[in-house]
Amino acid sequence: MYSNRCSCVLPDGVCCEWFQVLTGVHQGCTVAPDLFLNPMDWILDRTVAHSRLGVSIGEESFTDLDYMDDVAFLAEMLDFLVAGLLVLQEEAAPLGLQINWIRTKIQQIGVPPLTLLTVQVAAENVVLVNEFVYLGSLISHERGSEAEILKRIGVARNCFSLLDKNIWKSHIHTDTKVRLYRIYILPVLLYGCKTWTITKIISKRLDAFDTRCLRKILRMSYTRHITNETVTACTPVSELVRSHCFKFFGHLACTSTTH
């Protein structure tokens, strides 16, 4: 805890008088995560214990996914999910925490999609969506990664186009251009790829984008009949994705074994 003096700016642009702050932590304080995460764990444990949340995958049951102050509840029925949200609100209130209903979304995984547009929870309308963006990744109700991968290809294509005049068509050495492509464009394309599910069609789309960009950098026309293997001259993008996925799976397997 610390004591500090603060001031604020009123709507008319005039500063108010100084006032003292007696509670809180400094930004970057190592104690801050524990001060927040411990109460969150307590709230979620009580919420799960007093509700019927959870989905079964094989012999395992999963109730929620948490990251910082973001919580994703898992339920097999909409009624169970709504009841769980109500319990969460009740358990969080004594600690001074409130649910941001505007940012709360409900998504059904699989088909057919829900026909409702909103669901009323605690006198608030919660929107039902088929997809939403979380931490930069597109979460789709179709369970696969195709929508997210196509989105990443589009974003990477726009980034590549923005550098067309000043980088790709400039007099910079070709090797430098290729290095810039791998440093600035590929990370945009492969963002979040550790959790992707790859199909043959998606692999071809990823490799096609990669070779198209490299052909433009190397100024290789398709009429010259140069193979894609010659253009890439290294590991295809689809293989990089699979490598990242295997490494991430290995990390999760080691973590679950140690715990």
N, C-alpha and C positions, 0 to 999 in steps of 0.2 A: 504494500500500500504506500501511497505517497500523497503529499500535499502540493497543490499547484494553484496558481491564480490564472483565471481565464477571463476573456471578454467576448462579447458577441456583437454582431452588426444587426441592427433593427431594420425592418422593411424600408424605412425612410432613409437608410444609409448612415444613420447616427449610431455610434458605438455606445453600448450601455455601460454601466459601471462595472468595475472588476468584481468578480465573485470567486470564492475559494472552492476548490475541488478536493475532497478529503479521501476519496476512494478511487481505486483503479490501479492499473499497472502501466509501466512505460511500454511504448511500442517496441516489439522485439524481445520483451522480457521472457525468459525461459519458463517462468511459472505460468504464463498466460494460457498455454494449451491445457495444462492440468486443471486450471481454475474453470475452464469451460467444458472440457471433455468428460471429466468425472461426473458433473451434474447431468450431462447428456446421457452418459451410460446408465446412470441411475434412473433417469426418466424412461429410457427405452426398455430397460429391464422390467420396470413396473408396467409399462404399456403392453409389452408382449405377454406378461403374466396375466393380465386382466382382459385380454382380448383373444380372438380366434384367428390371429394372423398366421401366415405361413403357407408355403407351397412345398410339395414333396418332389424331389428329383432322385429317383432310385430309392435308396434307403435313407437318404439324408433329407432333413427338413430345414428350410431357410425362411426366416421371418422378416429380415430387413437388411438393407445395405446402407452404410453410413460413411459420410466423408465430411469432416468438419461439422458445420451446422446444417448440412443437407442430409435428409433421411429419405430413403425409398422403402416403403412398406410393400411386402409381397403377400398376396391373398388369393385364394382360389375362387372367391365370390365377392361381388361388389359390396354386398351388405356387410360382409366381414371387414372389408377395407374401410368403409365409412365408420363402422363402430370403432375400429382401431384409431382412426383419426380423432374421434371424439374423446377416447381415453387419453390419447397423447395430449390433447388440449387441456384436459383436467389435470394431468400429472405435471404439466409444464407451468401451469398458472401459479402455484405456490412459490416457485423459484423466480417469478417475474419474467418468464419467457412466454412469447406468443407465437402462434403459427402465422406465417405470411400467406393468407389464403389467395392473394392475387398471384403469387408465384407457384402455388400448389397445383399440380396437374395429375390427372388420372389417365392411365394408359392401359389398354387391354393388349396382352401379348397373344398373337395368333389371330386367326380368322374364325368367324366373321367379326368385323369391328363393331363396337357398340353404336347403336343408333342415337343415343342420347347426346346432347350437346353439353349439358351441365348436370351436376349432381349437387343437391343441397346438403351441406354439412355445417352444423352449428349456425344455422341462419345465413350461411354464406354459400354462394354459388361457385363450385369448383369445376373448372373446365375439363372436359374429356377430349383427349387429343390422340391422333394416330401416330404422331412423331413430334419430337422436340429436341432442341440442342442443349446438351449439358457438357460443360467443360470443353466446348469446341467440337464435340462429336454429336452426330445425328443419331438419336435413338428411335428406331422404327418399330411399329407393332408387328412387322412381318418376320421378326426374330433374326433375320440374316443381316449381313453387313453390306449388301449391295447398295442400298440407298446412301449409306455413309461413304462408301468408296467412290461412288459416282460424284458425290458432293466434293470429296477431296480432289478428284481429278479436275473438276471444274474450277476449284479455287487455285490449284497449282497452274492450270492453264492460264488463268487471268494474271497470276504473278509472272509467269513466263512472258506473256505478251507485254507487260509493263516494262520489261527490260529489253524489248526487241530492238529499239532504236539505239539506246546508249550502250548496250553490252553485246548482244548477239550479232548486230550488224556493224559493230565498231571494228577498229583495227587492232583490238587486243589479240594477243596470241591465242591460238585455238586451244591449246592445253589449259590456259588460264580460264577461258570461257567454260570448258568442260568442268573444271574444278569449281567455278562459281555456280554452275548448274547443280552440281552435287551438294554444294554447301547451302545454297539458298532455295532451290526449287524442290529437290527430293525430300527434305524435312517437312515441307508443307504438304507434299503428297502423302507421306508415310506417317503423318501425325496420328497417333492412336492405333497404329496397325497391329500392335501386339494382341489386340482382342478381336481382330477380324477373322471371319470365316471365309476362306477363299475357295472359289469354284474355278473350273477350267475357263468359263466365259469371262469371269472377272479377271483372272490371270492374264488373259489375252488383252483385255482392255488396259490393264496397268502397263504391260509390256509395250503395247502399241503407243501409248502416250509417251513412254520413255524414248522409244526409238524415233518417234516423230520429232521430239525436241532435239535429240542428238543429231538427226539428219539436218535439221535447220541450222544448228550450231556449226556442224562440219560442212555445211553447204553441199550436201549430197542429194541430188535429185533422184526420184524414184525411177526415172527413165534410164539411169545408169545400171540398174539391176544389181545393186550391191545388197547382199543379204543382211538381215537384221543382226545375225551373229557377228558379222564383221563390224557393224556400226557400234554395237554395244561394247564388244571386246572385253566384257567383264560379266559379273553375275547379273542376270535379269532381275528387274524390280520385283517380280512375283516371287522369286527365290529369296530375295532379301526379306520380304514380308513373312514368308514361311520360317525363315531363320529367327526373326524377332519373335514370332509366335511360339516356337519351340523353346527359346530361351526363357520367355515369360512363363510358359507352362512348367519348365524345370524349376524356376524360382518359386512358383506357387507350391509345387510338389515338395520342395525342400522345406518351405515354411510350414506347410501342414504337418510334415513329419516331425519337425522339431517341437511343434506345439501339441 
